[in-house]
Amino acid sequence: MAKNGRKGKGRKGTVKGRAQVFSGRNKRFTKVDAKTGRFIDQMAHKGKPFKGVKLK
């Protein structure tokens, strides 16, 4: 699992077992579990992707 690094250094590594997809219907990124395919979370800001999560 990725960790937040020291203050000012940012994220250390990538988030494992997660991917994100862009929904054209509502213009938001949705986080998806890589194993089950279930939706986990949706980004609050339109058009802004999650940090450290790979695109699917």
Summary of the structure (lengths in Angstrom):
residues: 56
radius of gyration: 12.0
end to end distance: 18.1
largest distance: 36.9
contacts: 122
relative contact order: 0.29
helix: 0%
strand: 39%
